Amino acid sequence: MSLTSLMADRLAHGRPIRAGVIGASKFATLFLAQARHLPALHVAALADVNPERAHTALALAAWPPAKAVARSLADAIDSGGTWVTGDPMSLCEQEGLDVLFEASNDAPRAISHAIAAMECGIHVVMASIEADSLAGPWLAEQAARRGILYSLAYGDQPALICELVDWARACGFQIAAAGRGMAWKPGNEAITPDTAWTHLGLSPEQARARDHDATGVTATLDGTRAALELASVANATLLEPPQSGLAFLPCGTHDLPHVFRPQHDGGRLPQAGMVEAASCLEPDGRAVAGALRWGVFVTFTSPASHSTRSFAEFGLLTDDSGSYAARWRPHRLAGLEAALSVISVCLRGEHTGCPRAWVADVAAIAKRNLKPGDILDGIGGHTVRGILLPSSASVTGNLLPVSLSQGAVLKAHVAAGQPIALSQVDLGQACQAVLDIRRQMKTP
């Protein structure tokens, strides 16, 4: 049955999906903007440690003011309104929610919220890629043990890539690569919030007008965002991460099946079955034709020669041999599409991407020479960036996850470009709790 039919049936029986949202992020605000147009989806609660930010998100989403005055979750459920609170944990202390939409920017907090929800039998849609790449495999395992679902949020690149991979595998194709596009060139690894706007060709005023955030833009430009997202994809699809970080291969859509195929077949990949990023920039900064900056892709082949001979016949873009083909989606809609995850989890009992094993990790790398006493400012800051690695390499090196780097205090000198070990930092109690979780996660 289609999602719209399932929603209509749910509404006809007077049982709308009751969702709680934590984190008034841009992603969550976009989710809210569309959720209000879905009668079968009732956002009963919105929590943010800054309640004013939550009310701002509702205003941006054109939420009817009269619908945001509920005094408790129970009141919201009875009235059909929305309860706004500054205490995220309180969403799981009262009965009534079917699903939690977690969109916090703080990974340890997002993980603790997910745990609390699952302990109450509430499904979790994880929109915090920082949290999922950090402890997603463990969270998914806990959900399965409780008979509930943990899902990546549709609309963000990881879930969209997982969808393409699932399509290819369900058709019997073999994956060469799956990944996302982005704007990358050598030197981006040193970008900071002070220089991000220059690299975008924007003034600070123009950036503010577009609702850009310096930290978020920096995390995208320096490669950390892609590393986090493709770690989630690797953990959900079991595709392999590169051994020493993403290559950010310059490539347009017309070249996807040529570039993203194994080296032994003329491509740029060390092996088949990998995650990787396609840059829309050449190393000298020139734009790549057919850029896929905002999109996602998969390249694939088939062991059946009759099948590969049919690729071009049906309009698929192939490599020069005709054996490798590509499919891509040129855009993403972020939170505008995220309701699909909420609806699928609650009405179909299906996730839209879920970690299966701990295959990949994202370690913190020094952006500049660091010294004892330096306080790391985390993802999108001045001090560190993230690098995608096999989880086994991260464990062997005892490396600091970039999602735990915010506020870490250095105890040793670390040269620019070098990974930071856990033994070289002091971490807060919340981070230690996440490390305890990660010690229960097993590498392949």
C-alpha positions as a Markdown table, in Angstrom:
| # | Residue | x | y | z |
|---|---|---|---|---|
| 1 | Met | 0.0 | 0.0 | 0.0 |
| 2 | Ser | 1.3 | 3.5 | -0.8 |
| 3 | Leu | 2.3 | 5.9 | 1.9 |
| 4 | Thr | -0.6 | 8.3 | 1.0 |
| 5 | Ser | -3.1 | 5.4 | 1.3 |
| 6 | Leu | -1.6 | 4.4 | 4.6 |
| 7 | Met | -1.9 | 7.9 | 5.9 |
| 8 | Ala | -5.5 | 8.2 | 4.7 |
| 9 | Asp | -6.4 | 5.0 | 6.5 |
| 10 | Arg | -4.6 | 6.2 | 9.7 |
| 11 | Leu | -6.5 | 9.5 | 9.6 |
| 12 | Ala | -9.8 | 7.8 | 8.9 |
| 13 | His | -9.4 | 5.9 | 12.1 |
| 14 | Gly | -8.6 | 9.0 | 14.0 |
| 15 | Arg | -5.0 | 7.9 | 14.9 |
| 16 | Pro | -2.5 | 10.4 | 13.4 |
| 17 | Ile | 1.2 | 9.7 | 13.8 |
| 18 | Arg | 2.3 | 11.5 | 16.9 |
| 19 | Ala | 5.8 | 12.8 | 16.5 |
| 20 | Gly | 8.2 | 14.7 | 18.8 |
| 21 | Val | 11.0 | 16.8 | 17.4 |
| 22 | Ile | 14.2 | 17.6 | 19.3 |
| 23 | Gly | 16.4 | 20.4 | 18.0 |
| 24 | Ala | 15.1 | 23.5 | 16.2 |
| 25 | Ser | 17.8 | 23.2 | 13.4 |
| 26 | Lys | 17.3 | 24.3 | 9.8 |
| 27 | Phe | 16.7 | 20.7 | 8.9 |
| 28 | Ala | 14.0 | 20.4 | 11.5 |
| 29 | Thr | 12.4 | 23.7 | 10.5 |
| 30 | Leu | 12.1 | 22.5 | 6.9 |
| 31 | Phe | 10.5 | 19.3 | 8.3 |
| 32 | Leu | 8.0 | 21.3 | 10.3 |
| 33 | Ala | 7.2 | 23.5 | 7.2 |
| 34 | Gln | 5.9 | 20.4 | 5.4 |
| 35 | Ala | 4.6 | 18.5 | 8.4 |
| 36 | Arg | 1.8 | 21.0 | 8.9 |
| 37 | His | 0.4 | 20.1 | 5.5 |
| 38 | Leu | 0.1 | 16.4 | 6.4 |
| 39 | Pro | -3.1 | 15.8 | 8.5 |
| 40 | Ala | -2.0 | 12.3 | 9.4 |
| 41 | Leu | 1.2 | 13.6 | 11.0 |
| 42 | His | 0.8 | 15.4 | 14.3 |
| 43 | Val | 3.9 | 17.1 | 15.6 |
| 44 | Ala | 2.9 | 17.0 | 19.2 |
| 45 | Ala | 6.1 | 18.4 | 20.7 |
| 46 | Leu | 9.1 | 20.5 | 19.8 |
| 47 | Ala | 12.0 | 20.7 | 22.2 |
| 48 | Asp | 15.1 | 22.8 | 22.1 |
| 49 | Val | 17.4 | 23.9 | 24.9 |
| 50 | Asn | 16.6 | 27.4 | 23.7 |
| 51 | Pro | 12.8 | 27.6 | 23.6 |
| 52 | Glu | 13.0 | 30.9 | 21.8 |
| 53 | Arg | 14.8 | 29.2 | 18.9 |
| 54 | Ala | 12.0 | 26.6 | 18.9 |
| 55 | His | 9.4 | 29.3 | 18.5 |
| 56 | Thr | 11.4 | 31.0 | 15.8 |
| 57 | Ala | 11.5 | 27.7 | 13.9 |
| 58 | Leu | 7.7 | 27.4 | 14.2 |
| 59 | Ala | 7.3 | 30.9 | 12.9 |
| 60 | Leu | 9.5 | 30.2 | 9.9 |
| 61 | Ala | 7.5 | 27.1 | 9.2 |
| 62 | Ala | 4.3 | 29.2 | 9.3 |
| 63 | Trp | 3.0 | 27.2 | 12.3 |
| 64 | Pro | -0.4 | 28.6 | 13.4 |
| 65 | Pro | 0.4 | 30.4 | 16.7 |
| 66 | Ala | -2.8 | 29.0 | 18.3 |
| 67 | Lys | -1.4 | 25.5 | 17.7 |
| 68 | Ala | 1.8 | 26.1 | 19.8 |
| 69 | Val | 0.3 | 26.9 | 23.2 |
| 70 | Ala | -0.1 | 23.4 | 24.6 |
| 71 | Arg | 1.0 | 23.2 | 28.3 |
| 72 | Ser | 2.2 | 19.5 | 28.2 |
| 73 | Leu | 2.5 | 16.6 | 25.8 |
| 74 | Ala | -0.9 | 15.3 | 27.1 |
| 75 | Asp | -2.5 | 18.7 | 26.4 |
| 76 | Ala | -1.0 | 18.7 | 22.9 |
| 77 | Ile | -2.3 | 15.2 | 22.1 |
| 78 | Asp | -5.8 | 16.1 | 23.4 |
| 79 | Ser | -6.0 | 19.4 | 21.6 |
| 80 | Gly | -4.1 | 18.6 | 18.4 |
| 81 | Gly | -1.6 | 21.3 | 19.2 |
| 82 | Thr | 2.1 | 21.4 | 19.8 |
| 83 | Trp | 3.9 | 21.6 | 23.1 |
| 84 | Val | 7.1 | 23.7 | 23.1 |
| 85 | Thr | 9.7 | 22.9 | 25.8 |
| 86 | Gly | 13.3 | 23.7 | 26.7 |
| 87 | Asp | 13.8 | 20.2 | 28.2 |
| 88 | Pro | 14.3 | 17.6 | 25.4 |
| 89 | Met | 14.4 | 14.7 | 27.8 |
| 90 | Ser | 10.8 | 15.5 | 29.0 |
| 91 | Leu | 9.5 | 14.3 | 25.6 |
| 92 | Cys | 10.3 | 10.7 | 26.7 |
| 93 | Glu | 9.0 | 11.1 | 30.2 |
| 94 | Gln | 5.3 | 11.3 | 29.1 |
| 95 | Glu | 3.3 | 8.8 | 27.1 |
| 96 | Gly | 1.9 | 9.4 | 23.7 |
| 97 | Leu | 4.7 | 9.7 | 21.1 |
| 98 | Asp | 5.1 | 7.2 | 18.2 |
| 99 | Val | 8.3 | 8.5 | 16.9 |
| 100 | Leu | 11.1 | 10.9 | 17.8 |
| 101 | Phe | 12.7 | 13.1 | 15.1 |
| 102 | Glu | 16.1 | 13.9 | 16.5 |
| 103 | Ala | 17.8 | 16.9 | 14.9 |
| 104 | Ser | 20.2 | 18.2 | 17.6 |
| 105 | Asn | 23.6 | 19.5 | 16.5 |
| 106 | Asp | 25.2 | 18.1 | 19.7 |
| 107 | Ala | 26.1 | 14.5 | 19.1 |
| 108 | Pro | 26.3 | 13.3 | 22.7 |
| 109 | Arg | 23.0 | 14.9 | 23.5 |
| 110 | Ala | 21.4 | 13.5 | 20.4 |
| 111 | Ile | 22.6 | 10.0 | 21.4 |
| 112 | Ser | 21.2 | 10.3 | 24.9 |
| 113 | His | 17.8 | 11.5 | 23.5 |
| 114 | Ala | 17.7 | 8.5 | 21.2 |
| 115 | Ile | 18.5 | 6.1 | 24.0 |
| 116 | Ala | 15.8 | 7.7 | 26.2 |
| 117 | Ala | 13.2 | 7.4 | 23.4 |
| 118 | Met | 14.0 | 3.8 | 22.6 |
| 119 | Glu | 13.8 | 2.9 | 26.3 |
| 120 | Cys | 10.2 | 4.1 | 26.1 |
| 121 | Gly | 9.4 | 2.1 | 23.0 |
| 122 | Ile | 9.5 | 5.1 | 20.7 |
| 123 | His | 10.9 | 4.8 | 17.1 |
| 124 | Val | 13.8 | 7.1 | 16.3 |
| 125 | Val | 14.4 | 9.0 | 13.0 |
| 126 | Met | 18.0 | 10.3 | 13.4 |
| 127 | Ala | 18.6 | 13.6 | 11.5 |
| 128 | Ser | 21.9 | 14.2 | 13.4 |
| 129 | Ile | 24.5 | 12.8 | 11.1 |
| 130 | Glu | 27.1 | 13.6 | 13.7 |
| 131 | Ala | 25.4 | 11.2 | 16.2 |
| 132 | Asp | 24.7 | 8.5 | 13.6 |
| 133 | Ser | 28.3 | 8.4 | 12.3 |
| 134 | Leu | 29.5 | 8.2 | 16.0 |
| 135 | Ala | 27.2 | 5.5 | 17.4 |
| 136 | Gly | 24.6 | 4.6 | 14.8 |
| 137 | Pro | 25.4 | 0.9 | 14.7 |
| 138 | Trp | 25.0 | 0.6 | 18.5 |
| 139 | Leu | 21.7 | 2.6 | 18.4 |
| 140 | Ala | 20.3 | 0.5 | 15.6 |
| 141 | Glu | 21.1 | -2.7 | 17.6 |
| 142 | Gln | 19.4 | -1.3 | 20.7 |
| 143 | Ala | 16.3 | -0.5 | 18.7 |
| 144 | Ala | 16.2 | -3.9 | 17.1 |
| 145 | Arg | 16.4 | -5.6 | 20.5 |
| 146 | Arg | 13.4 | -3.6 | 21.6 |
| 147 | Gly | 11.3 | -4.3 | 18.5 |
| 148 | Ile | 11.3 | -0.7 | 17.3 |
| 149 | Leu | 13.0 | 1.1 | 14.4 |
| 150 | Tyr | 16.0 | 3.4 | 14.1 |
| 151 | Ser | 16.2 | 5.2 | 10.8 |
| 152 | Leu | 18.3 | 7.7 | 8.9 |
| 153 | Ala | 16.3 | 10.8 | 7.9 |
| 154 | Tyr | 15.2 | 10.9 | 4.3 |
| 155 | Gly | 16.2 | 14.1 | 2.4 |
| 156 | Asp | 19.7 | 14.1 | 3.8 |
| 157 | Gln | 22.4 | 12.6 | 1.5 |
| 158 | Pro | 23.0 | 9.3 | 3.5 |
| 159 | Ala | 19.4 | 8.1 | 3.2 |
| 160 | Leu | 19.2 | 9.1 | -0.4 |
| 161 | Ile | 22.4 | 7.3 | -1.2 |
| 162 | Cys | 21.2 | 4.2 | 0.7 |
| 163 | Glu | 18.1 | 4.3 | -1.4 |
| 164 | Leu | 20.1 | 4.2 | -4.7 |
| 165 | Val | 22.3 | 1.4 | -3.3 |
| 166 | Asp | 19.3 | -0.6 | -2.3 |
| 167 | Trp | 17.7 | -0.2 | -5.7 |
| 168 | Ala | 20.9 | -1.4 | -7.4 |
| 169 | Arg | 21.3 | -4.4 | -5.2 |
| 170 | Ala | 17.6 | -5.3 | -5.4 |
| 171 | Cys | 18.0 | -5.4 | -9.2 |
| 172 | Gly | 21.0 | -7.8 | -8.8 |
| 173 | Phe | 23.6 | -5.2 | -9.8 |
| 174 | Gln | 27.0 | -5.0 | -8.3 |
| 175 | Ile | 28.0 | -1.7 | -6.7 |
| 176 | Ala | 31.2 | 0.0 | -7.9 |
| 177 | Ala | 30.8 | 3.2 | -5.8 |
| 178 | Ala | 28.2 | 5.3 | -4.1 |
| 179 | Gly | 28.6 | 8.8 | -2.8 |
| 180 | Arg | 27.7 | 12.5 | -3.0 |
| 181 | Gly | 28.8 | 15.6 | -4.8 |
| 182 | Met | 30.5 | 18.6 | -3.3 |
| 183 | Ala | 32.8 | 21.5 | -4.0 |
| 184 | Trp | 36.3 | 20.5 | -3.0 |
| 185 | Lys | 39.8 | 21.5 | -4.1 |
| 186 | Pro | 43.2 | 21.2 | -2.5 |
| 187 | Gly | 43.5 | 23.7 | 0.3 |
| 188 | Asn | 40.0 | 23.3 | 1.5 |
| 189 | Glu | 41.2 | 21.3 | 4.5 |
| 190 | Ala | 42.5 | 24.5 | 6.1 |
| 191 | Ile | 39.3 | 26.5 | 5.7 |
| 192 | Thr | 37.9 | 28.1 | 8.9 |
| 193 | Pro | 34.9 | 30.1 | 9.7 |
| 194 | Asp | 37.0 | 33.2 | 9.1 |
| 195 | Thr | 37.7 | 32.3 | 5.5 |
| 196 | Ala | 34.6 | 30.2 | 4.5 |
| 197 | Trp | 32.8 | 33.1 | 2.9 |
| 198 | Thr | 35.7 | 34.0 | 0.7 |
| 199 | His | 35.7 | 30.5 | -0.7 |
| 200 | Leu | 32.0 | 30.7 | -1.4 |
| 201 | Gly | 32.4 | 34.1 | -3.1 |
| 202 | Leu | 30.0 | 35.7 | -0.7 |
| 203 | Ser | 30.3 | 38.7 | 1.6 |
| 204 | Pro | 29.2 | 38.1 | 5.3 |
| 205 | Glu | 26.1 | 40.2 | 4.5 |
| 206 | Gln | 25.1 | 38.0 | 1.6 |
| 207 | Ala | 25.7 | 34.9 | 3.7 |
| 208 | Arg | 23.4 | 36.2 | 6.4 |
| 209 | Ala | 20.8 | 37.0 | 3.9 |
| 210 | Arg | 20.9 | 33.4 | 2.7 |
| 211 | Asp | 20.7 | 32.0 | 6.3 |
| 212 | His | 24.1 | 30.5 | 6.0 |
| 213 | Asp | 25.9 | 29.5 | 9.2 |
| 214 | Ala | 29.7 | 29.9 | 9.2 |
| 215 | Thr | 30.3 | 26.7 | 11.2 |
| 216 | Gly | 28.0 | 24.6 | 8.9 |
| 217 | Val | 29.6 | 26.0 | 5.7 |
| 218 | Thr | 33.1 | 25.4 | 7.0 |
| 219 | Ala | 32.2 | 21.8 | 7.9 |
| 220 | Thr | 31.0 | 21.3 | 4.3 |
| 221 | Leu | 33.9 | 23.0 | 2.6 |
| 222 | Asp | 36.7 | 21.3 | 4.6 |
| 223 | Gly | 35.3 | 17.9 | 3.9 |
| 224 | Thr | 34.1 | 17.0 | 7.4 |
| 225 | Arg | 30.4 | 16.9 | 6.4 |
| 226 | Ala | 31.1 | 14.5 | 3.5 |
| 227 | Ala | 33.2 | 12.3 | 5.8 |
| 228 | Leu | 30.4 | 12.1 | 8.3 |
| 229 | Glu | 27.7 | 11.4 | 5.8 |
| 230 | Leu | 29.7 | 8.7 | 3.9 |
| 231 | Ala | 30.6 | 7.0 | 7.2 |
| 232 | Ser | 26.9 | 6.7 | 7.8 |
| 233 | Val | 26.4 | 5.3 | 4.3 |
| 234 | Ala | 29.3 | 2.8 | 4.7 |
| 235 | Asn | 27.8 | 1.6 | 8.0 |
| 236 | Ala | 24.4 | 1.2 | 6.5 |
| 237 | Thr | 25.4 | -0.4 | 3.2 |
| 238 | Leu | 28.6 | -2.2 | 4.2 |
| 239 | Leu | 30.4 | -0.4 | 1.3 |
| 240 | Glu | 34.1 | 0.2 | 2.1 |
| 241 | Pro | 35.5 | 3.6 | 3.1 |
| 242 | Pro | 38.9 | 4.7 | 1.6 |
| 243 | Gln | 41.9 | 3.7 | 3.6 |
| 244 | Ser | 43.2 | 7.2 | 4.2 |
| 245 | Gly | 40.4 | 9.7 | 3.6 |
| 246 | Leu | 38.1 | 10.7 | 0.7 |
| 247 | Ala | 39.8 | 11.5 | -2.6 |
| 248 | Phe | 37.1 | 14.0 | -3.7 |
| 249 | Leu | 37.6 | 13.0 | -7.3 |
| 250 | Pro | 36.7 | 15.8 | -9.8 |
| 251 | Cys | 33.9 | 14.5 | -11.9 |
| 252 | Gly | 30.7 | 15.5 | -13.7 |
| 253 | Thr | 27.6 | 13.4 | -14.2 |
| 254 | His | 28.8 | 12.4 | -17.7 |
| 255 | Asp | 32.0 | 10.9 | -16.3 |
| 256 | Leu | 30.6 | 9.1 | -13.3 |
| 257 | Pro | 30.8 | 5.5 | -14.8 |
| 258 | His | 34.3 | 6.3 | -16.1 |
| 259 | Val | 35.8 | 7.7 | -12.9 |
| 260 | Phe | 33.9 | 5.7 | -10.2 |
| 261 | Arg | 34.9 | 2.2 | -11.4 |
| 262 | Pro | 37.9 | 0.1 | -10.2 |
| 263 | Gln | 41.4 | 0.9 | -11.4 |
| 264 | His | 41.7 | -2.5 | -13.0 |
| 265 | Asp | 38.9 | -1.5 | -15.3 |
| 266 | Gly | 40.3 | 1.9 | -16.1 |
| 267 | Gly | 38.7 | 3.9 | -13.2 |
| 268 | Arg | 40.0 | 5.8 | -10.2 |
| 269 | Leu | 38.8 | 3.5 | -7.4 |
| 270 | Pro | 41.3 | 1.1 | -5.6 |
| 271 | Gln | 38.5 | -1.5 | -5.5 |
| 272 | Ala | 34.9 | -2.0 | -6.2 |
| 273 | Gly | 32.3 | -1.5 | -3.5 |
| 274 | Met | 33.4 | 1.9 | -2.0 |
| 275 | Val | 32.0 | 5.2 | -0.8 |
| 276 | Glu | 33.6 | 8.3 | -2.3 |
| 277 | Ala | 32.9 | 11.9 | -3.1 |
| 278 | Ala | 32.7 | 13.6 | -6.5 |
| 279 | Ser | 34.0 | 17.2 | -6.6 |
| 280 | Cys | 32.5 | 19.8 | -8.8 |
| 281 | Leu | 35.9 | 21.6 | -8.9 |
| 282 | Glu | 39.1 | 20.8 | -10.6 |
| 283 | Pro | 42.2 | 21.0 | -8.4 |
| 284 | Asp | 42.9 | 24.5 | -9.9 |
| 285 | Gly | 39.4 | 25.7 | -9.0 |
| 286 | Arg | 37.9 | 25.5 | -12.4 |
| 287 | Ala | 34.3 | 24.2 | -12.5 |
| 288 | Val | 33.6 | 20.7 | -13.6 |
| 289 | Ala | 31.1 | 20.3 | -16.4 |
| 290 | Gly | 27.9 | 18.6 | -15.3 |
| 291 | Ala | 28.6 | 19.1 | -11.7 |
| 292 | Leu | 26.8 | 17.1 | -9.1 |
| 293 | Arg | 27.4 | 19.5 | -6.2 |
| 294 | Trp | 24.1 | 18.9 | -4.4 |
| 295 | Gly | 23.4 | 15.4 | -5.5 |
| 296 | Val | 24.1 | 11.8 | -4.9 |
| 297 | Phe | 25.1 | 8.9 | -7.1 |
| 298 | Val | 25.7 | 5.2 | -7.6 |
| 299 | Thr | 27.8 | 3.4 | -10.2 |
| 300 | Phe | 27.2 | -0.3 | -10.9 |
| 301 | Thr | 27.7 | -3.2 | -13.2 |
| 302 | Ser | 26.2 | -6.7 | -13.7 |
| 303 | Pro | 27.8 | -10.1 | -14.0 |
| 304 | Ala | 25.4 | -10.8 | -16.8 |
| 305 | Ser | 26.8 | -9.6 | -20.2 |
| 306 | His | 23.2 | -9.5 | -21.7 |
| 307 | Ser | 22.3 | -7.0 | -18.9 |
| 308 | Thr | 25.3 | -4.7 | -19.4 |
| 309 | Arg | 24.7 | -4.7 | -23.2 |
| 310 | Ser | 21.2 | -3.4 | -22.4 |
| 311 | Phe | 22.4 | -0.4 | -20.2 |
| 312 | Ala | 22.9 | 2.0 | -23.1 |
| 313 | Glu | 19.9 | 0.7 | -24.9 |
| 314 | Phe | 17.7 | 1.9 | -22.1 |
| 315 | Gly | 19.4 | 5.3 | -21.9 |
| 316 | Leu | 21.8 | 4.7 | -19.0 |
| 317 | Leu | 25.0 | 6.6 | -19.1 |
| 318 | Thr | 27.9 | 4.0 | -19.3 |
| 319 | Asp | 31.6 | 3.9 | -19.4 |
| 320 | Asp | 33.5 | 3.3 | -22.7 |
| 321 | Ser | 33.2 | -0.5 | -22.3 |
| 322 | Gly | 29.5 | -0.3 | -21.7 |
| 323 | Ser | 29.9 | -2.4 | -18.5 |
| 324 | Tyr | 29.6 | 0.2 | -15.9 |
| 325 | Ala | 26.6 | 2.6 | -15.6 |
| 326 | Ala | 25.5 | 5.4 | -13.3 |
| 327 | Arg | 22.4 | 6.7 | -11.8 |
| 328 | Trp | 22.2 | 9.9 | -9.8 |
| 329 | Arg | 19.8 | 12.3 | -8.2 |
| 330 | Pro | 20.9 | 15.9 | -8.8 |
| 331 | His | 19.4 | 17.5 | -5.7 |
| 332 | Arg | 18.2 | 16.9 | -2.2 |
| 333 | Leu | 15.4 | 18.6 | -0.3 |
| 334 | Ala | 16.7 | 18.1 | 3.3 |
| 335 | Gly | 14.0 | 18.4 | 5.9 |
| 336 | Leu | 11.3 | 19.0 | 3.2 |
| 337 | Glu | 11.4 | 15.3 | 2.4 |
| 338 | Ala | 12.1 | 14.0 | 5.9 |
| 339 | Ala | 8.4 | 13.1 | 6.7 |
| 340 | Leu | 8.9 | 10.1 | 4.4 |
| 341 | Ser | 11.1 | 8.6 | 7.1 |
| 342 | Val | 8.6 | 9.3 | 9.9 |
| 343 | Ile | 5.7 | 7.9 | 7.9 |
| 344 | Ser | 7.6 | 4.8 | 6.6 |
| 345 | Val | 8.8 | 3.9 | 10.1 |
| 346 | Cys | 5.4 | 4.3 | 11.7 |
| 347 | Leu | 3.1 | 2.9 | 9.0 |
| 348 | Arg | 5.2 | 0.6 | 6.9 |
| 349 | Gly | 7.5 | -0.6 | 9.7 |
| 350 | Glu | 10.5 | 0.2 | 7.4 |
| 351 | His | 13.5 | 2.4 | 7.9 |
| 352 | Thr | 14.9 | 4.7 | 5.2 |
| 353 | Gly | 18.5 | 3.6 | 5.9 |
| 354 | Cys | 19.8 | 2.0 | 9.0 |
| 355 | Pro | 23.4 | 1.1 | 10.2 |
| 356 | Arg | 24.2 | -2.6 | 9.9 |
| 357 | Ala | 27.8 | -2.7 | 11.1 |
| 358 | Trp | 30.6 | -0.5 | 12.2 |
| 359 | Val | 32.5 | -0.2 | 9.0 |
| 360 | Ala | 33.7 | 3.4 | 9.0 |
| 361 | Asp | 34.6 | 6.2 | 11.4 |
| 362 | Val | 35.5 | 9.9 | 11.2 |
| 363 | Ala | 38.6 | 10.9 | 13.1 |
| 364 | Ala | 39.7 | 14.4 | 14.1 |
| 365 | Ile | 42.7 | 15.9 | 12.2 |
| 366 | Ala | 44.5 | 19.0 | 13.3 |
| 367 | Lys | 43.9 | 22.0 | 10.9 |
| 368 | Arg | 46.9 | 23.8 | 12.3 |
| 369 | Asn | 49.7 | 23.1 | 14.8 |
| 370 | Leu | 48.2 | 22.6 | 18.2 |
| 371 | Lys | 49.7 | 22.7 | 21.6 |
| 372 | Pro | 48.9 | 21.5 | 25.1 |
| 373 | Gly | 46.1 | 23.6 | 26.7 |
| 374 | Asp | 44.4 | 24.3 | 23.3 |
| 375 | Ile | 40.7 | 23.8 | 23.4 |
| 376 | Leu | 39.3 | 22.2 | 20.3 |
| 377 | Asp | 36.3 | 24.0 | 18.8 |
| 378 | Gly | 34.8 | 21.0 | 17.0 |
| 379 | Ile | 33.2 | 20.4 | 13.7 |
| 380 | Gly | 33.3 | 23.4 | 11.4 |
| 381 | Gly | 35.8 | 25.3 | 13.6 |
| 382 | His | 39.3 | 26.6 | 13.5 |
| 383 | Thr | 41.2 | 23.6 | 15.0 |
| 384 | Val | 40.1 | 20.3 | 13.5 |
| 385 | Arg | 38.4 | 18.6 | 10.6 |
| 386 | Gly | 37.2 | 15.1 | 10.0 |
| 387 | Ile | 38.7 | 12.3 | 7.9 |
| 388 | Leu | 36.9 | 9.2 | 6.8 |
| 389 | Leu | 38.7 | 6.0 | 7.8 |
| 390 | Pro | 37.9 | 2.3 | 8.2 |
| 391 | Ser | 36.7 | 1.8 | 11.8 |
| 392 | Ser | 39.5 | -0.7 | 12.4 |
| 393 | Ala | 42.1 | 2.0 | 11.6 |
| 394 | Ser | 40.3 | 4.4 | 14.0 |
| 395 | Val | 40.3 | 1.8 | 16.8 |
| 396 | Thr | 43.9 | 0.7 | 16.2 |
| 397 | Gly | 45.1 | 4.3 | 16.3 |
| 398 | Asn | 42.9 | 5.1 | 19.3 |
| 399 | Leu | 41.7 | 8.2 | 17.4 |
| 400 | Leu | 39.5 | 11.0 | 18.7 |
| 401 | Pro | 36.2 | 11.0 | 16.8 |
| 402 | Val | 35.6 | 14.4 | 15.3 |
| 403 | Ser | 32.0 | 14.4 | 16.7 |
| 404 | Leu | 33.5 | 14.4 | 20.2 |
| 405 | Ser | 36.1 | 17.1 | 19.6 |
| 406 | Gln | 34.0 | 20.1 | 20.7 |
| 407 | Gly | 35.5 | 21.3 | 24.0 |
| 408 | Ala | 38.3 | 18.7 | 24.2 |
| 409 | Val | 41.4 | 20.0 | 25.9 |
| 410 | Leu | 44.8 | 19.0 | 24.3 |
| 411 | Lys | 47.5 | 17.4 | 26.5 |
| 412 | Ala | 50.1 | 17.2 | 23.7 |
| 413 | His | 51.5 | 18.9 | 20.7 |
| 414 | Val | 49.8 | 17.8 | 17.4 |
| 415 | Ala | 51.1 | 19.0 | 14.0 |
| 416 | Ala | 48.8 | 20.3 | 11.3 |
| 417 | Gly | 47.5 | 17.4 | 9.2 |
| 418 | Gln | 48.0 | 14.8 | 11.9 |
| 419 | Pro | 45.3 | 12.8 | 13.6 |
| 420 | Ile | 44.5 | 13.4 | 17.3 |
| 421 | Ala | 44.6 | 10.4 | 19.6 |
| 422 | Leu | 42.2 | 10.0 | 22.5 |
| 423 | Ser | 45.2 | 9.8 | 24.8 |
| 424 | Gln | 46.1 | 13.3 | 23.8 |
| 425 | Val | 42.9 | 15.0 | 25.0 |
| 426 | Asp | 40.8 | 15.4 | 28.1 |
| 427 | Leu | 37.1 | 14.9 | 27.4 |
| 428 | Gly | 34.0 | 15.8 | 29.4 |
| 429 | Gln | 31.6 | 13.4 | 31.1 |
| 430 | Ala | 29.1 | 13.3 | 28.2 |
| 431 | Cys | 31.8 | 12.4 | 25.8 |
| 432 | Gln | 33.1 | 9.7 | 28.1 |
| 433 | Ala | 29.6 | 8.1 | 28.1 |
| 434 | Val | 29.7 | 7.9 | 24.3 |
| 435 | Leu | 33.1 | 6.3 | 24.4 |
| 436 | Asp | 31.7 | 3.7 | 26.7 |
| 437 | Ile | 29.1 | 3.0 | 24.1 |
| 438 | Arg | 31.6 | 2.8 | 21.3 |
| 439 | Arg | 33.7 | 0.3 | 23.3 |
| 440 | Gln | 30.7 | -2.1 | 22.8 |
| 441 | Met | 30.8 | -1.6 | 19.0 |
| 442 | Lys | 32.8 | -4.2 | 17.1 |
| 443 | Thr | 34.8 | -3.6 | 13.9 |
| 444 | Pro | 34.7 | -6.0 | 11.0 |
